Amino acid sequence: MALLLCLAAGLTVQQLTPAPAYSVSAVAAARDLPAGETLSTDDLIVLGVPRALVPASSYGSTDSLHGKQLAVALRKGQLLSDSQLLGPGLLAGSPPGSAAVPLRMADAASIQLLSPGQLVNVVMTTGNSFDQPAASQVLAAAVPVLWTSGHGTGAGPWLAAGETDGLLVVAADADQARRLAGASTQGKLFFVLVAAVPG
């Protein structure tokens, strides 16, 4: 009798226990990786992960990732998606029509104060304080920083080595992008950190 009760209890537990979630392959960081890291096969591992936990635009293998550059830092075991790499994926979630605009700051050292995700006002100053009076104007307000040379270890896919000093990339709407395009040739560019607006 006791054996029958144990068997019945076991069957009940088996019926109530959900089936294991279906796993898919997903690429993750094999160790803590800094922003700007150029990826090699030793930096990545492939894990079996429940499908519901895999982010959109993730990677199932490391084949296409060799030589790609991280835009953000990754913790060991963190899954990788295109929004964490330099390239078009940086604009994931941005409003339609947004563009990634590279800007060169007049004070290259100030880039060290920035991290991806921070909001900045981009300000252009003109004039030389001698025959031309100095003037400043805000070209773009509260634009998010996508990447900075201060968090990179190399030039990555956009620029050659040695050309990234003082560079940051921001997400801008169409009007902001038009104002920012070529602005560094018209004056000196600076940024002002701004607080996020509560949602």
C-alpha positions as CSV (number, residue, x, y, z in Angstrom):
1,M,0.0,0.0,0.0
2,A,2.8,2.4,1.0
3,L,4.6,1.6,-2.3
4,L,1.4,2.5,-4.3
5,L,1.0,5.8,-2.4
6,C,4.7,6.7,-3.1
7,L,4.2,5.9,-6.8
8,A,1.0,8.0,-7.0
9,A,2.7,10.9,-5.3
10,G,5.6,10.6,-7.7
11,L,3.3,10.7,-10.7
12,T,1.5,13.7,-9.3
13,V,4.8,15.7,-8.7
14,Q,5.9,14.8,-12.2
15,Q,2.6,16.1,-13.7
16,L,2.8,19.3,-11.7
17,T,6.5,20.0,-12.5
18,P,6.8,22.1,-15.7
19,A,8.8,20.6,-18.5
20,P,12.4,22.1,-18.9
21,A,12.4,25.2,-21.0
22,Y,13.7,24.6,-24.5
23,S,17.3,25.8,-24.8
24,V,19.0,27.5,-27.6
25,S,22.6,28.4,-28.2
26,A,23.6,32.0,-27.2
27,V,27.0,33.7,-27.1
28,A,28.2,35.1,-23.8
29,A,31.3,36.8,-22.3
30,A,33.8,34.2,-21.2
31,R,35.3,36.8,-18.7
32,D,34.7,40.4,-17.7
33,L,35.3,42.5,-20.8
34,P,35.9,46.2,-20.9
35,A,34.2,48.6,-23.3
36,G,36.2,49.0,-26.4
37,E,37.5,45.4,-26.3
38,T,38.2,43.9,-29.8
39,L,36.7,40.4,-29.5
40,S,38.6,37.2,-30.0
41,T,37.4,33.6,-29.7
42,D,38.9,33.4,-26.2
43,D,36.6,36.2,-25.0
44,L,33.4,34.3,-25.8
45,I,31.6,31.1,-24.9
46,V,28.4,29.5,-26.3
47,L,25.8,28.6,-23.7
48,G,22.5,26.7,-23.7
49,V,19.9,29.2,-22.6
50,P,16.1,29.1,-22.4
51,R,14.7,30.7,-25.5
52,A,12.7,33.2,-23.4
53,L,15.8,34.6,-21.8
54,V,17.7,35.2,-25.1
55,P,17.7,38.9,-26.1
56,A,16.6,39.9,-29.6
57,S,19.5,40.2,-32.1
58,S,21.7,37.9,-30.0
59,Y,24.3,35.5,-31.5
60,G,24.1,31.7,-31.7
61,S,27.7,31.2,-32.6
62,T,31.0,33.2,-32.4
63,D,31.7,32.9,-36.2
64,S,30.8,36.5,-37.1
65,L,32.1,38.2,-33.9
66,H,35.9,37.9,-34.2
67,G,37.3,41.4,-34.5
68,K,34.1,43.2,-33.5
69,Q,34.5,45.9,-30.9
70,L,32.4,46.3,-27.7
71,A,30.6,49.5,-27.1
72,V,29.9,48.7,-23.4
73,A,31.5,46.6,-20.7
74,L,30.3,43.0,-20.3
75,R,30.3,40.8,-17.1
76,K,31.4,37.2,-17.3
77,G,28.4,35.1,-18.5
78,Q,26.5,38.1,-19.8
79,L,24.7,37.4,-23.2
80,L,25.9,39.4,-26.2
81,S,23.6,41.2,-28.6
82,D,24.2,43.7,-31.5
83,S,23.3,46.7,-29.3
84,Q,26.5,46.0,-27.3
85,L,28.8,46.3,-30.4
86,L,30.0,49.2,-32.4
87,G,27.8,49.5,-35.5
88,P,24.1,49.9,-36.4
89,G,22.9,47.9,-33.4
90,L,23.8,50.9,-31.2
91,L,20.6,52.6,-32.3
92,A,18.4,49.7,-31.1
93,G,15.3,51.2,-29.4
94,S,16.0,54.7,-30.7
95,P,13.1,56.5,-32.5
96,P,12.7,55.9,-36.2
97,G,14.9,58.2,-38.2
98,S,17.6,58.4,-35.6
99,A,21.2,58.5,-36.7
100,A,24.5,57.7,-34.9
101,V,26.6,60.9,-35.3
102,P,30.3,61.0,-34.6
103,L,31.6,64.3,-33.0
104,R,35.1,65.4,-32.2
105,M,35.3,67.4,-29.0
106,A,37.7,70.4,-28.7
107,D,38.8,69.2,-25.3
108,A,39.8,65.6,-26.0
109,A,40.5,64.8,-22.4
110,S,36.9,65.6,-21.4
111,I,35.8,62.4,-23.1
112,Q,37.0,60.5,-20.0
113,L,34.1,62.0,-18.1
114,L,31.5,60.3,-20.3
115,S,30.0,56.8,-20.4
116,P,27.6,55.3,-22.9
117,G,24.0,56.1,-21.9
118,Q,24.7,59.5,-20.5
119,L,22.7,62.5,-21.9
120,V,24.6,65.6,-23.1
121,N,23.9,68.9,-24.7
122,V,26.3,69.5,-27.6
123,V,27.5,73.1,-27.7
124,M,29.4,74.9,-30.5
125,T,31.5,77.9,-29.9
126,T,32.7,80.3,-32.6
127,G,34.8,83.4,-32.8
128,N,38.4,83.9,-31.7
129,S,37.8,86.7,-29.1
130,F,39.9,89.1,-31.2
131,D,38.4,90.3,-34.4
132,Q,35.5,87.8,-34.1
133,P,33.3,87.9,-31.0
134,A,32.9,84.6,-29.2
135,A,29.4,83.0,-29.4
136,S,28.0,79.7,-28.3
137,Q,24.9,77.8,-29.4
138,V,23.3,74.5,-28.4
139,L,23.2,72.3,-31.5
140,A,21.5,69.3,-29.8
141,A,19.9,69.0,-26.4
142,A,19.8,65.8,-24.2
143,V,21.2,63.4,-26.8
144,P,22.3,60.0,-25.5
145,V,26.0,59.0,-25.8
146,L,26.4,55.8,-27.7
147,W,30.2,55.4,-27.6
148,T,33.3,57.4,-26.7
149,S,37.0,57.0,-27.5
150,G,37.6,57.2,-23.7
151,H,36.1,53.7,-23.4
152,G,37.7,52.2,-26.5
153,T,41.0,50.4,-26.8
154,G,41.2,50.7,-30.5
155,A,39.7,52.5,-33.5
156,G,37.2,49.7,-34.4
157,P,35.3,49.6,-37.7
158,W,34.7,53.3,-38.1
159,L,38.1,55.1,-38.1
160,A,41.8,54.2,-38.5
161,A,44.1,53.9,-35.6
162,G,45.1,57.3,-34.1
163,E,41.9,59.1,-35.3
164,T,39.7,58.5,-32.3
165,D,41.1,61.0,-29.9
166,G,38.3,63.2,-28.5
167,L,35.6,61.4,-30.4
168,L,32.2,60.5,-29.2
169,V,29.1,59.1,-31.0
170,V,25.6,60.3,-30.1
171,A,22.1,59.3,-31.2
172,A,20.4,62.2,-32.9
173,D,17.1,62.8,-34.6
174,A,17.0,64.0,-38.2
175,D,17.0,67.7,-37.3
176,Q,19.8,67.4,-34.7
177,A,21.8,65.3,-37.1
178,R,21.6,68.0,-39.8
179,R,22.9,70.6,-37.3
180,L,25.7,68.4,-36.0
181,A,27.0,67.3,-39.4
182,G,30.2,69.1,-40.1
183,A,29.8,71.2,-37.0
184,S,33.4,70.6,-35.9
185,T,34.6,72.4,-39.0
186,Q,32.5,75.5,-38.2
187,G,33.6,75.9,-34.5
188,K,34.8,74.1,-31.4
189,L,32.5,71.5,-29.9
190,F,31.9,70.9,-26.2
191,F,29.4,68.9,-24.2
192,V,27.4,69.6,-21.1
193,L,26.2,66.7,-19.0
194,V,22.4,66.9,-18.4
195,A,20.1,64.8,-16.1
196,A,17.6,62.4,-17.5
197,V,14.0,63.5,-17.4
198,P,12.0,61.3,-15.0
199,G,9.6,59.0,-16.9
